[in-house]
């Protein structure tokens, strides 16, 4: 059985040399589809974070991260 999770996430960038707080670059939302029935919600959340990390633009490098603000099962 397929499960669907709605998520919203903000993308942040920080400059470690600059000393200023992280800057919010944008917000993203989508529906994350899960085919595997045996995964717990925490495993699904971890997988979502891994997928989001892979979408961070290369020019931002390791100084960018996503902050998930909403994660709801909508199946």
N, C-alpha and C positions, 0 to 999 in steps of 0.2 A: 504494500500500500504506500502510495506516495504521500509525503507530508510537505506542507508549505509553511514557511516562516517569513513574515513580513519584517523587514529591518530598515532602520535609518541609521546612518553613520556620518560623522563629521570628519573631514580630513584636516589634520593640523600639520604645520611645519614649524620647526624651531631651529634657530641658529645658535649652536652651543657657544660660539665665540662672541655673539652679540649680547647675551645676557638678558634679552627681552623675553616676555612670555610667548608661548607658542601662538602662532597666527592661524586662524581658521581659514582654510582655503575654499571650502565648499561643503555642501551636505549632499548625501546620496541616499537613495532609498531603492528598495527592490524586494523581490520575493525570491527567497532561497528555497530551492526544491531539493528534497531529500528522498532518495529511493530506498535506502537501507533502513529496515524496521528495527534493527537491534541497537541503533545508536541512541544514547541518552540525550536529553536537551543540552547538557553541558558539552558533550562531544560534538554535537551539531554546531553549537556556538563556536567552539574552538576551530572547527573546519571552516566556518564562515570567516572567522578572523584570518585564517591562513589564506583563504581566497582573496580577501580584501587586501592583504599585504602584497600579494602578487600584482595587484592593479596599481600600486603606488608608482607614479612616474619615475623613471630612472634618474632624471636630473635632480630629484629631491633626495634620493638615496636613503640612508638610514636615519635621516633627520626628520622623517615624516611618519605619521601614524594615524590610524583611524580610531575614533572613539565611538563605539556603538551606543546609540541613545535609546533605541527601541528594538525589541526582539520578541515577536509574538507568533505563536502557532495559529495559523488561520485555516487549517485543513478541516 
